[in-house]
Amino acid sequence: MAMEQRYDEQQPAREDIDSLDGPVVLDFGTNWCGYCQASRGPVEEALADFPQVRHVMVEDGRGRPLGRSFGVKLWPTLVFLRDGQEVARLVRPTDPGAVRTALAGLGAGSASTD
């Protein structure tokens, strides 16, 4: 079983996010949020098919500038980035298929075990 990830209280700077190379999913939420807890399973299930995608869980809330810079209003919000540029966004995802579709849109092929 995978180790449970938690939303990190440390906020990366927007400049650092904008300069990231490759596919990244920024996951904004909080550890106590029921919607975030409900989304965790479908998100982790979809991400398991895309091991090359970096998943950054950022604790959001009042006074958190990174979430405000991305216009986050509801948790969880997933922002899909390629080379620092937003490609897609999902709010309160509950379907791993929708997450996989957004991940595929990053140009990141899924891991195949055939």
C-alpha positions in Angstrom: 0.0 0.0 0.0 1.2 3.5 -0.9 2.3 5.9 1.8 -0.3 8.5 2.5 0.6 11.9 1.2 -0.3 15.0 3.1 -0.8 18.6 2.0 2.5 20.4 2.7 2.3 23.6 4.8 5.5 24.9 3.1 4.5 27.2 0.2 6.7 27.0 -2.9 7.1 30.5 -4.6 5.1 31.1 -7.7 8.3 31.8 -9.6 9.5 28.3 -8.7 6.3 26.7 -9.9 6.4 28.7 -13.2 10.0 27.5 -13.8 9.3 23.8 -13.3 10.1 21.5 -16.3 7.8 18.7 -17.4 4.4 17.5 -16.2 3.3 18.6 -12.7 0.0 18.4 -10.8 -0.5 21.1 -8.2 -3.0 19.8 -5.7 -4.5 22.5 -3.5 -6.4 21.6 -0.3 -6.1 20.8 3.4 -5.6 17.6 5.4 -8.8 18.2 7.3 -11.1 18.9 4.3 -13.7 16.2 3.7 -13.8 16.9 -0.1 -10.0 16.6 -0.2 -10.1 13.3 1.7 -12.8 12.0 -0.7 -10.8 13.0 -3.8 -7.5 11.5 -2.5 -8.3 7.9 -3.6 -9.4 8.7 -7.2 -6.4 11.1 -7.6 -3.8 8.6 -6.3 -5.4 5.9 -8.5 -5.0 8.0 -11.6 -1.5 9.2 -10.7 -0.3 5.6 -10.3 -0.7 5.3 -14.1 1.6 8.3 -14.6 4.7 7.9 -12.5 6.6 10.5 -14.4 4.2 13.2 -13.3 5.3 15.2 -10.3 2.4 15.6 -7.7 2.8 18.6 -5.4 0.3 18.8 -2.6 0.1 22.3 -1.2 -1.9 23.3 1.8 -4.2 26.2 0.9 -6.2 28.7 2.9 -6.4 32.3 4.0 -3.1 34.1 3.6 -1.7 31.5 1.3 -0.4 33.4 -1.8 0.2 30.4 -4.1 -3.4 29.3 -4.2 -4.6 32.9 -4.6 -2.2 33.3 -7.6 -3.9 30.4 -9.3 -7.4 31.6 -8.4 -8.2 28.6 -6.2 -11.7 28.9 -4.6 -12.7 25.4 -3.7 -10.7 22.4 -2.4 -9.3 20.3 -3.7 -8.3 22.0 -6.9 -5.9 20.2 -9.2 -3.9 22.4 -11.6 -2.1 20.5 -14.3 1.0 22.1 -15.6 3.5 21.4 -18.4 6.7 23.4 -18.2 5.1 25.8 -15.7 2.1 26.6 -17.8 -1.4 25.6 -16.9 -2.9 23.0 -19.3 -6.0 21.9 -17.3 -7.8 22.1 -14.0 -10.1 19.9 -12.0 -12.1 21.0 -9.0 -13.2 18.4 -6.4 -12.5 15.4 -8.7 -14.1 12.1 -7.8 -13.6 10.2 -11.0 -10.1 8.7 -11.7 -11.0 8.7 -15.4 -11.3 12.5 -15.5 -8.0 12.8 -13.7 -6.4 10.4 -16.2 -7.8 12.4 -19.1 -6.3 15.6 -17.7 -2.9 13.8 -17.1 -2.9 12.5 -20.6 -3.4 16.1 -21.8 -0.1 17.0 -20.2 1.6 14.8 -22.9 2.6 12.3 -20.2 2.0 8.8 -21.4 0.7 6.3 -18.9 2.8 3.5 -17.6 2.0 0.3 -19.4 2.5 -3.1 -18.0 1.6 -5.2 -21.0 
